[in-house]
Amino acid sequence: MNILRTFALGSINPSERKFKQDSEYKNILHSVSDCKEKFEASLDDSQKELFAHLNDALLEINTFDEAEQFVTGFKLGSLFMAEIMSGVDEIII
C-alpha cells in the first residue's frame, strides 16, 4: 500500500510519537505526570473540576497547534522538494 493511501485511511497519525523507554522525553513525561498527580491530590473537588477544564482546554489547543505545525512542515517540505526537483536555486514564496 502506498504512503498516501495509508495516510488517507488513518493508519498513519502524525501526532503519534514513539520514543525509547530510557529516553529524556520519557523521563520528562514521567516527571510531568508525577507532578500533575501530586498537584491534583492537593485540590478540593471544585478545584479539581476547574483543573480538569484547564487540562481539556490545553489538550484542545495543543491538538490545534500540532495540526498547524504538521501543515506548516508539510508545506515547507514540499517547497524543499520543488526546489530540488526543479533544479532552480531559488523558489519564490
N, C-alpha and C positions, 0 to 999 in steps of 0.2 A: 504494500500500500504506500502511496506517495505521501510526502510530508504535508502537503496542503489538505489532502483528504483526511489524513489522520488528525490534523488540527481542527478541520471543519466538523468532524464527528465528535470532538471533545476529548479525544484520547491524549491530547497534549494540553496542559494547563500552564500558561506562562507564569502564574503566580505560585505554583508549587515549587518548593525548594527541597533539595536533598543535600544533606551535609553529613560529614563524618561524626560519629558519636563522640570522638575526642577533640572535636574542633572548638575553636574560640567561640564561634557562633552558638554552638550547643551550650557551652559554659555560660555565656551571657543570657541566653534564653532561659536556662535553669535559674539563674540569679534573679531575673525579672519575675519569673513565676513564683519563686520563694517570697520575694518582697511583696508581691501582689497578695498572696495568701495571708501573710502576716498582717498586712495593712487591712484587708477585709475582716480579719478576725477581731480587729480593734474597733470596728464600726458597729453602731446600733442599726436596727432594721431600716429606719428611714435613710440613714447614710449609705447603707448597703444598696438600697434601691437607687439612690442618686448615683452611686459609683457604677452600678450596672448600666444605667443610662449613659454615663460618660464613656464606658468601655464600648457600648454599642455604637455610639457616635464616632469614636476613634476608629473602630473597625470599618465603619462605613467610609470615612474619609481616607483611610489607608487603602481600602479597596479601590476607590476612585483614583487615588494617586498612583497606585500600581498600574492601573489600566492606562493612565496618561503616560506614564514612563514607558510602558510597553509600546504604545503607539509612537511616541517620540523616537524611541530606539529603533523601531522598525523603519520609520521614515529615514532616519539617519543612515541605517544600514543600506537601505535602498539607494540613497544618494551615493554612498561609497561604491556600491556595485555599478551604478550608472556611470560614474566617473571612470572606474576601472574598465568596464566593458566598452565605453566609447573611445577610450584612448586619448581623450581630451584631458588636459591637465587641470582644468577648472570648470566646474559645473556652476552655473549661476542659480542661486536660490531665490 
